[in-house]
Amino acid sequence: MAGNSDLQLSRRKTRDKSVALLIVGFVLLMPPIVRTSLFEGSIFGIPYTVFYMFTVWALLISGAAIMAPRLRDNDKSRQGDTNSQGPD
């Protein structure tokens, strides 16, 4: 019984982290936040705004790539739990 509850807690944490990543990405890419990076200047010849947008974009993709295997494993284990319970 404890193993099942630990598995459900792990699934919930992974799902919550994926939702948090979505919300953080949304907030970081909102126009008021992006406007704060409208400075004259550049980094390595790239304007600050473009550098900011692509950096946030790359970090969001990296975070999603790190979480994808966990979400996939959770889905597979959930399907296994559903199949092992038998038809209703």
Backbone as CSV, one residue per row, in Angstrom:
resi,resn,N_x,N_y,N_z,CA_x,CA_y,CA_z,C_x,C_y,C_z
1,MET,0.811,-1.178,0.000,0.000,0.000,0.000,0.864,1.256,0.000
2,ALA,1.950,1.243,0.803,2.825,2.413,0.880,3.512,2.662,-0.459
3,GLY,3.864,1.600,-1.166,4.503,1.741,-2.470,3.596,2.420,-3.472
4,ASN,2.314,2.084,-3.428,1.345,2.686,-4.333,1.191,4.170,-4.031
5,SER,1.154,4.539,-2.764,0.999,5.945,-2.409,2.254,6.729,-2.766
6,ASP,3.442,6.114,-2.627,4.683,6.779,-3.032,4.701,6.999,-4.543
7,LEU,4.210,6.035,-5.299,4.155,6.158,-6.748,3.205,7.276,-7.158
8,GLN,2.055,7.349,-6.504,1.105,8.420,-6.808,1.682,9.784,-6.459
9,LEU,2.417,9.874,-5.355,3.046,11.127,-4.962,4.105,11.525,-5.982
10,SER,4.873,10.570,-6.458,5.889,10.844,-7.474,5.243,11.347,-8.762
11,ARG,4.156,10.710,-9.171,3.431,11.141,-10.370,2.921,12.567,-10.207
12,ARG,2.356,12.855,-9.062,1.807,14.181,-8.807,2.902,15.243,-8.825
13,LYS,4.057,14.930,-8.221,5.163,15.884,-8.205,5.667,16.165,-9.618
14,THR,5.788,15.126,-10.423,6.254,15.303,-11.798,5.266,16.142,-12.594
15,ARG,3.989,15.856,-12.437,2.967,16.632,-13.142,2.972,18.087,-12.679
16,ASP,3.135,18.304,-11.381,3.176,19.666,-10.846,4.388,20.424,-11.367
17,LYS,5.518,19.738,-11.488,6.718,20.396,-12.018,6.516,20.792,-13.473
18,SER,5.839,19.955,-14.247,5.606,20.293,-15.647,4.663,21.487,-15.771
19,VAL,3.671,21.566,-14.908,2.771,22.731,-14.914,3.524,23.983,-14.475
20,ALA,4.390,23.851,-13.479,5.188,24.998,-13.017,6.107,25.500,-14.130
21,LEU,6.693,24.587,-14.899,7.541,24.986,-16.022,6.739,25.788,-17.040
22,LEU,5.536,25.352,-17.328,4.666,26.060,-18.254,4.352,27.470,-17.749
23,ILE,4.021,27.587,-16.479,3.676,28.890,-15.904,4.884,29.815,-15.882
24,VAL,6.049,29.299,-15.476,7.268,30.115,-15.453,7.606,30.588,-16.866
25,GLY,7.496,29.714,-17.838,7.756,30.098,-19.226,6.803,31.172,-19.702
26,PHE,5.537,31.033,-19.360,4.545,32.030,-19.744,4.881,33.387,-19.140
27,VAL,5.214,33.395,-17.861,5.528,34.656,-17.178,6.794,35.286,-17.754
28,LEU,7.829,34.483,-17.995,9.084,35.025,-18.503,8.969,35.559,-19.930
29,LEU,8.008,35.057,-20.681,7.850,35.505,-22.060,6.716,36.503,-22.247
30,MET,6.096,36.926,-21.162,5.035,37.934,-21.250,5.639,39.259,-21.721
31,PRO,4.911,40.018,-22.509,5.445,41.284,-23.016,5.980,42.247,-21.945
32,PRO,5.337,42.423,-20.794,5.934,43.356,-19.816,7.311,42.897,-19.324
33,ILE,7.511,41.609,-19.176,8.802,41.098,-18.728,9.834,41.248,-19.844
34,VAL,9.427,40.965,-21.068,10.342,41.068,-22.197,10.750,42.529,-22.401
35,ARG,9.837,43.454,-22.177,10.166,44.870,-22.343,11.243,45.328,-21.371
36,THR,11.368,44.654,-20.243,12.414,45.045,-19.299,13.798,44.797,-19.873
37,SER,13.877,43.974,-20.890,15.182,43.690,-21.489,15.434,44.549,-22.731
38,LEU,14.637,45.597,-22.935,14.830,46.469,-24.095,15.897,47.518,-23.799
39,PHE,17.110,47.077,-23.716,18.234,47.968,-23.470,18.999,48.146,-24.767
40,GLU,19.610,49.298,-24.892,20.498,49.503,-26.032,21.783,48.745,-25.750
41,GLY,22.156,47.901,-26.634,23.379,47.141,-26.451,23.202,45.720,-26.942
42,SER,24.261,44.980,-26.823,24.202,43.610,-27.314,25.173,42.728,-26.537
43,ILE,24.931,41.446,-26.652,25.809,40.426,-26.077,26.296,39.590,-27.252
44,PHE,27.586,39.552,-27.436,28.193,38.837,-28.568,27.590,39.288,-29.898
45,GLY,27.244,40.565,-29.983,26.679,41.110,-31.212,25.192,40.847,-31.387
46,ILE,24.557,40.231,-30.396,23.125,39.926,-30.450,22.404,40.911,-29.537
47,PRO,21.340,41.569,-30.020,20.600,42.505,-29.153,20.094,41.808,-27.887
48,TYR,20.044,42.557,-26.785,19.634,41.991,-25.495,18.281,41.272,-25.577
49,THR,17.311,41.881,-26.242,15.974,41.285,-26.302,16.004,39.927,-26.992
50,VAL,16.699,39.850,-28.099,16.788,38.583,-28.832,17.536,37.552,-27.994
51,PHE,18.625,37.970,-27.355,19.387,37.068,-26.496,18.516,36.544,-25.350
52,TYR,17.745,37.429,-24.717,16.853,37.047,-23.617,15.818,36.025,-24.094
53,MET,15.142,36.336,-25.202,14.087,35.450,-25.699,14.625,34.058,-26.018
54,PHE,15.754,33.985,-26.704,16.291,32.681,-27.079,16.884,31.942,-25.887
55,THR,17.403,32.665,-24.911,17.913,32.012,-23.706,16.769,31.383,-22.916
56,VAL,15.684,32.133,-22.731,14.515,31.589,-22.027,13.950,30.402,-22.798
57,TRP,13.856,30.550,-24.109,13.334,29.476,-24.955,14.190,28.214,-24.812
58,ALA,15.508,28.369,-24.850,16.404,27.219,-24.728,16.296,26.570,-23.345
59,LEU,16.151,27.380,-22.306,16.011,26.828,-20.954,14.686,26.080,-20.791
60,LEU,13.620,26.594,-21.388,12.327,25.899,-21.328,12.395,24.551,-22.055
61,ILE,13.033,24.534,-23.200,13.170,23.277,-23.938,14.025,22.291,-23.151
62,SER,15.095,22.782,-22.535,15.945,21.908,-21.727,15.170,21.330,-20.552
63,GLY,14.385,22.170,-19.876,13.572,21.685,-18.763,12.550,20.656,-19.209
64,ALA,11.926,20.902,-20.355,10.953,19.936,-20.876,11.632,18.626,-21.267
65,ALA,12.828,18.709,-21.836,13.556,17.496,-22.224,13.961,16.680,-20.997
66,ILE,14.281,17.360,-19.913,14.643,16.656,-18.680,13.419,15.971,-18.069
67,MET,12.267,16.617,-18.145,11.059,16.052,-17.528,10.329,15.045,-18.411
68,ALA,10.557,15.069,-19.714,9.816,14.191,-20.624,9.952,12.706,-20.283
69,PRO,11.159,12.195,-20.020,11.247,10.759,-19.684,10.462,10.399,-18.419
70,ARG,10.468,11.284,-17.429,9.713,11.006,-16.199,8.218,10.968,-16.475
71,LEU,7.749,11.913,-17.285,6.324,11.919,-17.612,5.947,10.678,-18.412
72,ARG,6.816,10.287,-19.341,6.551,9.096,-20.149,6.538,7.848,-19.260
73,ASP,7.499,7.756,-18.323,7.542,6.614,-17.414,6.307,6.571,-16.530
74,ASN,5.846,7.754,-16.087,4.638,7.807,-15.268,3.425,7.331,-16.055
75,ASP,3.347,7.713,-17.332,2.232,7.257,-18.158,2.277,5.754,-18.371
76,LYS,3.472,5.214,-18.598,3.604,3.767,-18.800,3.227,3.004,-17.533
77,SER,3.673,3.507,-16.374,3.351,2.808,-15.132,1.865,2.947,-14.809
78,ARG,1.264,4.060,-15.179,-0.165,4.227,-14.959,-0.948,3.256,-15.830
79,GLN,-0.521,3.073,-17.071,-1.191,2.106,-17.951,-1.019,0.695,-17.418
80,GLY,0.145,0.402,-16.866,0.384,-0.914,-16.282,-0.498,-1.150,-15.080
81,ASP,-0.701,-0.091,-14.258,-1.570,-0.210,-13.091,-3.015,-0.429,-13.540
82,THR,-3.428,0.252,-14.583,-4.796,0.120,-15.086,-5.012,-1.279,-15.646
83,ASN,-4.020,-1.791,-16.385,-4.154,-3.130,-16.959,-4.126,-4.217,-15.899
84,SER,-3.365,-4.004,-14.841,-3.259,-5.042,-13.801,-4.516,-5.108,-12.931
85,GLN,-5.306,-4.034,-12.924,-6.534,-4.042,-12.110,-7.640,-4.828,-12.800
86,GLY,-7.525,-4.965,-14.093,-8.543,-5.710,-14.827,-9.683,-4.822,-15.242
87,PRO,-10.577,-5.338,-16.069,-11.704,-4.538,-16.547,-12.693,-4.271,-15.417
88,ASP,-13.353,-3.131,-15.557,-14.374,-2.774,-14.526,-15.701,-3.403,-14.815
